[in-house]
Amino acid sequence: MTLRNEAALAFLLNRRSRPAKTLTGPAPSKDELTVILEAGTRVPDHGKLEPWRLKVLNKPTLGKISIAAKKYCKSINCDEAVKTKAVKQFEDGELAVLVIEVQKPSEKIPEIEQTYSAGAVCLSLVNAGLAAGWGANWLTGWLSHDRNFVTKIFGIKKNERVAGIIYFGTETIIPSDRPRPDLEEIVTWD
């Protein structure tokens, strides 16, 4: 018999990501982040493939990525507004975890299930960070999916892609809730 966990249910019913641009220092320490990583990797993983890997990006590393992103955007003649938005998350970030989907050969587990597992890690990391008292947000952006950029800057291999960049820090504001799905519109009962 499973016991109802009221605190966990209340947390999930009220969870709200914190916009990355509103996060500041301090960020979780290595020990605090390790707990978040342990919780965040407890996700559905059919076949126990672990079709993901994580890369922790600290403030100095995020600064280097922002410089590389500016140079890359200039090299491909990005529009200024596009460049500014793409670079800002790296400039402003205190601490982030890059979640890298790793497609692994499997006769039993389809590629799409491996993708879903990597996405589950992203959401689970956000929720673990929020539950630990930190602000957390899941971002990507076009640079996260630009094959040339992620190969050079993040060391992404052929069988990999960025699932998300999860930012952590101290929240400066508590955002108001946003409209949530209307269950009457999206749920059918058979």
Backbone as a ProteinNet text record, in pm:
[ID]
protein_1_A
[PRIMARY]
MTLRNEAALAFLLNRRSRPAKTLTGPAPSKDELTVILEAGTRVPDHGKLEPWRLKVLNKPTLGKISIAAKKYCKSINCDEAVKTKAVKQFEDGELAVLVIEVQKPSEKIPEIEQTYSAGAVCLSLVNAGLAAGWGANWLTGWLSHDRNFVTKIFGIKKNERVAGIIYFGTETIIPSDRPRPDLEEIVTWD
[TERTIARY]
84.4	0	88.8	56.5	130.2	62.3	141.8	87.2	87.6	-17.2	-29.2	71.6	147.1	245.6	191.7	124.6	58.3	157	274	372.4	421.6	448.6	495.3	385.3	263	151.5	128.4	134.2	117.6	229.3	351.7	464.3	437.9	398.7	376.8	259.3	156.7	40.9	70.6	178.3	212.3	348.2	416.9	551.2	546.6	653.2	663.8	810.9	855.5	994.3	1020.1	1142.9	1184.1	1257.2	1217	1287	1438	1515.8	1661.8	1717.2	1658.4	1709.7	1688.5	1606.5	1583.6	1667.3	1749.4	1831.8	1965.5	2013.9	2142.2	2219.7	2334.7	2413.2	2362.8	2391	2471.4	2391.1	2465.5	2408.6	2438.6	2378.7	2408.1	2557.9	2605	2743.5	2752.9	2873.3	2890.5	2812.5	2818.3	2744.6	2593.9	2546	2402.2	2358.3	2440.9	2407.3	2410.9	2499.6	2507.5	2375.6	2313.7	2183.1	2079.1	2080.6	1988.2	2012.2	2138.2	2171.6	2125.7	2143.6	2097.7	1947	1874.8	1729	1687.3	1755.4	1719	1740.6	1825.5	1851	1769.7	1678.2	1586	1461.9	1476	1370.2	1341.3	1228.3	1204.9	1319.6	1369.7	1483.5	1470.3	1384.9	1360.5	1489.8	1515.7	1636.5	1759.9	1743.5	1856.5	1972.5	1939.6	2041.6	2114.4	2049.7	2101.8	2136.2	2033.5	2058.8	2079.5	2162.1	2191.7	2319.5	2379.7	2493.7	2480.5	2548.9	2536.6	2672.1	2668.8	2790.5	2756.9	2826.5	2803.2	2882.2	2812.5	2872	2870.5	2987.6	2995.2	3001.6	3002.7	2998.7	3112.5	3238.7	3345	3326	3280	3256	3143.1	3036.1	2925.6	2973.8	3065	3123	3199.3	3277.1	3351.6	3256.4	3147.5	3049	2983	2955.7	2892.1	2984.3	3114.8	3210.7	3214.2	3217.4	3217.5	3088.4	2976.3	2847.3	2845.5	2901.8	2909	2991	3107	3193.7	3123.7	3057	2988.7	2876.7	2798.6	2689.6	2743.6	2855.7	2916.9	2963.1	3018.9	3071.5	2962.1	2839.6	2730	2632.6	2674.9	2597.1	2456.6	2449.1	2319.5	2266.9	2138.2	2071.1	2108	2125.3	2168.9	2074.2	1944.3	1846.8	1855.4	1876.1	1889.8	2015.6	2125.3	2251.6	2237.7	2179.4	2165.6	2088.4	1977.7	1896.1	1972	2041.5	2114.5	2227.7	2292	2409.2	2370.2	2258.2	2220.2	2213.5	2156.9	2144.4	2280.7	2381.4	2515.1	2582.2	2560	2616.7	2559.8	2429.8	2362	2368.6	2394.8	2385.5	2489.7	2447.6	2537.1	2591.1	2500.2	2533.8	2430.6	2476	2383.3	2429.9	2334.4	2364.8	2318.2	2411.6	2381.9	2338.7	2216.6	2165.9	2181.8	2261.8	2293.8	2227.6	2138.9	2077.2	2181.5	2196.4	2291.8	2212.7	2196.4	2126.1	2216	2164.2	2241.8	2176.2	2257.5	2199.7	2121.9	2001.9	1921.2	1817.5	1807.4	1704.9	1568.6	1567.7	1442.7	1388.3	1477.8	1435.4	1443.6	1328	1329	1396.1	1447.1	1513.9	1423.4	1295.2	1204.3	1194.2	1199	1194.5	1321.2	1432.8	1556	1546.5	1484.2	1461.9	1371.8	1263.9	1173.6	1245.7	1334.4	1408.4	1498.6	1563	1647.5	1562.2	1444.4	1353.9	1307.9	1285.7	1245.6	1356.2	1482	1593.3	1586.3	1559.7	1552.3	1446.8	1325.2	1218.7	1247.5	1301.5	1332.2	1439.3	1537.9	1640	1577.7	1488.7	1420.4	1343.4	1264.4	1184.2	1269.9	1379.5	1468.9	1531.8	1570.8	1627.1	1526.5	1403.8	1298.7	1269.7	1261	1233	1345	1466.8	1581.5	1590.8	1497.6	1493.5	1564.1	1602.5	1670.9	1575.3	1609.4	1540.2	1596.5	1511.8	1557.6	1475.6	1541.4	1475	1539.8	1458.1	1502.6	1498	1613.7	1622.1	1690.7	1668.4	1745.5	1783.6	1707.3	1741.4	1806.5	1805.6	1853.3	1999.5	2083.2	2224.1	2239.8	2147.6	2153.1	2129.9	2071.9	2040.9	2123.9	2213.5	2301.4	2417	2418.1	2513.4	2658.5	2693.9	2832.3	2870.1	2781.8	2811.7	2824.2	2726.3	2728.3	2840.5	2879.4	2990.6	3120.4	3140.7	3265.2	3268.7	3161.4	3162.3	3131	3037	2997.1	3055.6	3123.1	3178.9	3072.7	2963.6	2854.1	2899.5	2873.9	2911.7	2796.4	2821.7	2721.1	2591.2	2600.3	2481.8	2420.9	2456.4	2411.1	2343.7	2266.2	2211.8	2175.7	2163.6	2130	1980.5	1948.7	1808.8	1766.7	1860.4	1827.5	1945.9	1935.3	2032	1950.9	1981	1904.2	1983.9	1926.5	1992	1946.4	2041.1	2012.9	2069.5	2003.1	2052.8	1954.9	1982.8	1894.9	1791.8	1666.8	1562	1555.6	1537.2	1525.6	1379.6	1293.9	1149.8	1077.5	960.8	874.2	772.4	779.1	688.8	544.3	453.6	313.5	287.5	182.8	150.6	106.2	121.1	78.5	-45.2	-118.1	-235.4	-195.1	-273.2	-247.5	-348.8	-318.1	-410.8	-549.3	-649.4	-786.8	-815.9	-829	-847.3	-971	-1072.1	-1193.3	-1162.7	-1060	-1022.8	-930.2	-854.7	-750	-767.7	-866.5	-882.5	-1012.6	-1003.3	-1124.5	-1125.9	-1243	-1259.7	-1336.6	-1274.7	-1343.1	-1375.2
-118.3	0	124.5	218	343.2	446.3	514.2	619	751.9	826.7	958.3	1053.5	1125.6	1220.8	1361.4	1416.4	1546.3	1658.1	1657.2	1763.9	1758.8	1639.1	1626.1	1666	1625.6	1660.6	1811.7	1874.5	2020.7	2091.3	2041.7	2099.2	2093.1	1975.9	1959.2	2042.4	2057.5	2137.2	2286.9	2326.8	2468.3	2503.1	2406.4	2431.7	2536.3	2613.6	2718	2742.2	2718.9	2749.3	2897.4	2928.2	3067.4	3110.9	3221.1	3263.4	3275.2	3215.8	3215.6	3356.2	3452.8	3589.7	3655	3595.4	3652.2	3582.6	3486.1	3413.6	3484.1	3483.1	3545.5	3453.1	3498.1	3421.8	3446.9	3358.8	3238.4	3129.5	3036.1	2916.5	2798.5	2684.6	2568.3	2535	2491.8	2443.2	2306.5	2254.8	2122.6	2016.9	2021.5	1923.4	1938.7	2063.3	2086.6	2043.3	2071.9	2033.1	1881.5	1814.9	1668.8	1604	1655.8	1603.4	1625.8	1743.8	1775	1680.3	1654.3	1563.6	1420.4	1377.2	1242.2	1230.4	1330.8	1328.3	1342.4	1428.1	1457.4	1344.1	1249.9	1137.5	1013.3	1028.8	918.9	932.9	892.7	910.4	777.5	768.5	649.4	629.6	509.7	477.5	331.5	306.8	169.4	105.3	-13	-84.6	-40.9	51.5	102.4	145.9	218	263	389.6	467.2	600	675	706.3	769.9	920.5	959.5	1100.3	1108.9	1225.5	1257.5	1403.9	1442.8	1578.2	1645.9	1775.8	1856.1	1979.3	1997.6	2113	2231.8	2343.6	2465.9	2573.2	2605.9	2708.9	2848.4	2949.6	3088.6	3119.9	3085.9	3114.7	3041.5	2917.5	2841.9	2905	2946.2	3013.3	3142.6	3212.9	3333.9	3304.1	3195.6	3155.7	3115.5	3047	3007.3	3130.3	3231.4	3352.9	3422.1	3424.3	3483.6	3402.5	3269.6	3182.8	3200	3216.8	3235.3	3366.5	3473.2	3601.6	3586.7	3521.7	3502.3	3417.2	3312.3	3224.4	3299.4	3374.3	3451.3	3550.8	3613.3	3706.9	3634	3514.2	3439.3	3394.1	3381.6	3339	3453.9	3575.9	3697.4	3696.6	3665.3	3668.3	3810.1	3821.1	3946.5	3983.4	4111.1	4156.2	4109.8	4118	4075.9	3925.3	3848.8	3703.5	3670.2	3738	3716.1	3750.9	3867.2	3912.9	3811.9	3763	3666.1	3534.9	3489.2	3362.6	3367.3	3481.8	3496.6	3525.2	3592.9	3643.1	3534.6	3418.8	3314.8	3271.6	3269.8	3230.3	3342.5	3466.7	3581.8	3593.6	3573.1	3595.6	3477.1	3357.4	3236.5	3228.9	3176.3	3151.2	3008.2	2915.9	2773.6	2704.2	2613	2539.8	2396	2311.7	2172.3	2147.2	2110.6	2075.7	1929.7	1904.6	1767.8	1727.1	1625.3	1578.6	1443.4	1439	1311.9	1229.7	1104.3	1013.4	895.2	890.4	777.7	654.7	548.3	425.4	313.9	232.5	122.8	27.3	-7.7	-100.9	-165.3	-296.6	-367	-352.3	-324.9	-319.7	-178.7	-83	50.8	145.8	192.3	282.8	416.4	482.3	611.3	712.5	713.2	812.2	795.9	673	652.3	704.1	698	753.3	906	964.6	1109.3	1149.9	1074.6	1105.5	1098.1	1001.1	986.9	1108	1157	1276.5	1397.6	1410.8	1519.7	1507.6	1383.8	1361.7	1408.2	1386.9	1435.5	1587.5	1655.3	1801.6	1848.9	1796.8	1839.4	1797.4	1679.1	1631.1	1716.9	1762.7	1852.4	1985.3	2040	2164.5	2142.8	2036.4	2011.4	1985.6	1913.2	1887.5	2017.5	2104.3	2232.9	2318.3	2323.1	2399.9	2340.9	2209.4	2144.2	2169	2187.6	2214.6	2362.4	2443.2	2583.4	2679.6	2633.8	2718.1	2759.8	2865.6	2897.8	2807.9	2762.9	2672.5	2695.2	2677.1	2698.1	2612.2	2560.8	2477.3	2561.6	2584.6	2660.8	2578.4	2620.8	2568	2687.4	2715.6	2822.2	2762.7	2840.6	2788.4	2744.1	2812.4	2772	2630.9	2590.3	2456	2346.7	2385.2	2287.5	2308.6	2406.7	2431.5	2331.8	2238.7	2126.8	2172.8	2272.4	2320.1	2377.7	2458.3	2522.1	2418.6	2330.3	2235.9	2134.3	2100.7	2008	2072.5	2195.5	2265.7	2308.1	2365.8	2426.6	2326.3	2233.9	2139.1	1999.3	1976.9	1843.9	1738.9	1780.8	1689	1595	1465.4	1364.8	1339.6	1260	1233.7	1176	1089.9	1023.8	1102.9	1230.5	1312.5	1440.7	1499.9	1633.3	1693.7	1824.3	1893.9	1877.9	1824.8	1813.5	1939.9	1999.3	2121.2	2173.7	2299.6	2363.8	2408.9	2350.7	2377.2	2475.1	2592.5	2698.4	2694.4	2720.2	2725.1	2852.7	2905.6	3022	3064	3179.4	3237.6	3322.5	3300.2	3375.9	3517.7	3611.8	3751.9	3794.9	3723	3749	3615.8	3612.5	3495.6	3531.5	3465.4	3502.2	3464.8	3541.1	3505.3	3379.5	3310.5	3189.2	3225.9	3134.6	3156.7	3071.2	3100	3016.8	2870.3	2784.2	2640.1	2574.8	2455.6	2389.3	2371.8	2388.9	2366.1	2218.2	2142.9	1998.2	1962.7	2047.7	2022.5	2022	2095.7	2105.2	1993.8	1935	1840.5	1698	1673.2	1538.8	1477.5	1354.2	1277.1	1158.5	1117.9	1005.6	896	782.1	670.6	561
0	0	0	-86.6	-94.9	-5.7	73.8	160.1	86.8	105.8	43.3	106.9	24.7	72.6	45.6	144.3	128.1	94.7	158.4	133.2	-11.3	-60.8	-199.2	-297.4	-269.3	-356.8	-358.2	-240.8	-232.8	-309.7	-297.8	-371.2	-522.2	-571.2	-714.8	-765.6	-684.2	-725	-727.1	-660	-650.8	-709.5	-769.5	-820.3	-931.8	-937.6	-1040.2	-1064.8	-1188.1	-1221.7	-1197.5	-1165.3	-1146.9	-1273.1	-1334.9	-1456.8	-1432.2	-1520.5	-1503.7	-1490.2	-1562.1	-1557	-1421.1	-1334.6	-1200.8	-1093.6	-1132.4	-1034.6	-1017.5	-895.9	-865.5	-771	-725.6	-629.1	-489.2	-399.5	-422	-492.3	-546.4	-608.3	-516.2	-540.2	-456.3	-455.7	-339.7	-328.2	-395.5	-406.8	-467.8	-390.6	-257.7	-177.3	-195.1	-197.8	-216.4	-356.4	-456.5	-592.2	-608.1	-538.2	-547.3	-505.4	-401.1	-357.6	-467.6	-527.6	-637.3	-755.5	-786.9	-897.5	-867.8	-742.4	-705.2	-721	-672.4	-684.8	-830.6	-903.5	-1041.4	-1138.9	-1103.3	-1194	-1156.8	-1063.4	-1029.3	-1116.6	-1240.3	-1339	-1409	-1480.6	-1561	-1660.4	-1665	-1751	-1792	-1889.9	-1933.6	-1981.2	-1933.6	-1973.1	-1895.9	-1803	-1723.9	-1813.1	-1918.4	-2013.5	-1968.6	-1881.8	-1847.3	-1975.8	-2055.8	-2185.4	-2174	-2081.1	-2056.1	-1975.2	-1983.2	-1897	-1859.7	-1754.7	-1701.8	-1698.5	-1722.5	-1715.4	-1631.8	-1519.7	-1433.3	-1487.8	-1504.5	-1558.4	-1450.2	-1396.5	-1292.4	-1354.9	-1272	-1319.6	-1418.3	-1386.6	-1484.2	-1617.4	-1612.1	-1735.2	-1815.9	-1748.3	-1818.2	-1883.6	-1817.2	-1875.6	-2003.6	-2002.9	-2123.2	-2235.1	-2198.3	-2299.2	-2360	-2277.2	-2330.7	-2431.3	-2403.7	-2498.1	-2627.4	-2614.2	-2732.6	-2812.2	-2742.5	-2810	-2888.3	-2830.7	-2902	-3029.8	-3018.2	-3134.2	-3239.8	-3195.5	-3289.4	-3361.5	-3286.3	-3347	-3450	-3417.7	-3512.1	-3638.3	-3620	-3734.7	-3831.7	-3783.1	-3871.7	-3897.8	-3862.8	-3891	-3831.5	-3704.6	-3635.1	-3624.9	-3627.4	-3595.3	-3451.1	-3422.1	-3288.8	-3177.5	-3200.7	-3098.9	-3073.4	-3178.9	-3166.3	-3087.3	-3118.4	-3048.5	-2900.5	-2872.6	-2734.2	-2650.4	-2703.7	-2630.1	-2610.6	-2712.9	-2705.4	-2603.1	-2592.1	-2505.7	-2360.5	-2340	-2207.4	-2100.7	-2133	-2030.4	-1978	-2064	-2020.3	-1941.5	-1982.2	-1910.5	-1769.8	-1757.7	-1630	-1534.4	-1585.9	-1504.7	-1394.4	-1281.2	-1167.2	-1170.5	-1199.7	-1199.9	-1287.9	-1371	-1457.1	-1471.1	-1502.4	-1533.3	-1676	-1759	-1897.5	-1898.1	-1944.5	-1955.9	-2101.4	-2123	-2257.1	-2279	-2376.3	-2414.3	-2488.1	-2448.4	-2511.6	-2567.3	-2698	-2759.6	-2754.6	-2692.7	-2678.4	-2759.1	-2826	-2904.3	-2813.9	-2857.2	-2779.9	-2870.5	-2862.7	-2939.6	-2872.8	-2742.2	-2667	-2646.3	-2629.2	-2589.6	-2709.3	-2758.9	-2874.4	-2840.7	-2943.2	-2924.4	-2855.2	-2890.2	-2832.1	-2680.4	-2629.8	-2484.8	-2417.7	-2488.2	-2433.5	-2428.6	-2530.4	-2532	-2415.2	-2394.6	-2284	-2149.7	-2134.7	-2009.1	-1984.4	-2090.7	-2076.2	-2038.6	-2098.8	-2062.1	-1918.1	-1873.2	-1734	-1638.1	-1676.2	-1592.9	-1580.7	-1690.7	-1687.9	-1588.1	-1600.8	-1510.9	-1367.2	-1350.9	-1216.5	-1149.2	-1225.7	-1169.3	-1125.9	-1209.2	-1171	-1042	-1036	-916.6	-793.4	-809.7	-696.3	-647.4	-741.7	-702.4	-627.7	-678.9	-611.1	-473	-464.5	-336	-235.3	-285.3	-197.6	-158.5	-208.7	-169.4	-263.5	-380.6	-478.2	-588	-657.2	-780.5	-888	-980.2	-1086.2	-1211.5	-1327.6	-1455	-1562	-1653.8	-1765.5	-1891.8	-1952	-2076.2	-2184.4	-2307.1	-2419.9	-2506.8	-2609.2	-2703.4	-2826.2	-2933.7	-3062	-3058.1	-2978.4	-2971.6	-2915.2	-2827.3	-2768	-2871.2	-2985	-3088.7	-3215.6	-3210.9	-3324.5	-3316.2	-3410.6	-3406.1	-3400.3	-3478.5	-3478.5	-3342.6	-3284.6	-3156.2	-3044.5	-3031.7	-2918.7	-2931.2	-3055.2	-3073.7	-3026.8	-3067.2	-3032.9	-2885.7	-2835.9	-2702.4	-2591.3	-2614.5	-2510.3	-2530	-2641.3	-2666.1	-2694.7	-2756.5	-2788.5	-2900.8	-2880.6	-2980.1	-3077	-3180.7	-3285	-3229.6	-3129.7	-3074.7	-2958.2	-2947.4	-2835.4	-2884.2	-2795.1	-2817.7	-2681.8	-2679	-2554.8	-2528.4	-2412.2	-2369.9	-2296.1	-2223.4	-2150.8	-2073	-2038	-1949.2	-1828.8	-1714	-1593.3	-1507.4	-1486.5	-1409.3	-1265.1	-1173.4	-1030.6	-971.5	-872.4	-802.1	-694.7	-638.1	-537	-609.3	-577.3	-646	-590.9	-681	-640.6	-633.6	-704.3	-697.4	-703.4	-645.3	-659.2	-766.6	-880.6	-989.9	-957.5	-1011.1	-995.5	-1076.9	-1039.5	-1112.4	-1253.1	-1342.9	-1480.5	-1504.6	-1609.8	-1638.5	-1655.7	-1601	-1608.7	-1702.6	-1750.5	-1842.6	-1781.4	-1863.6	-1824	-1847.5	-1739.3	-1751.3	-1832.7	-1826.8	-1905.7	-2056	-2096.5	-2237.3	-2285.4	-2193.9	-2237.3	-2189.3	-2103.4	-2046.4	-2095.1	-2140.9	-2169.7	-2074.9	-2035.2	-1944.1	-2016.3	-2035.8	-2103.3	-2003.7
[MASK]
++++++++++++++++++++++++++++++++++++++++++++++++++++++++++++++++++++++++++++++++++++++++++++++++++++++++++++++++++++++++++++++++++++++++++++++++++++++++++++++++++++++++++++++++++++++++++++++

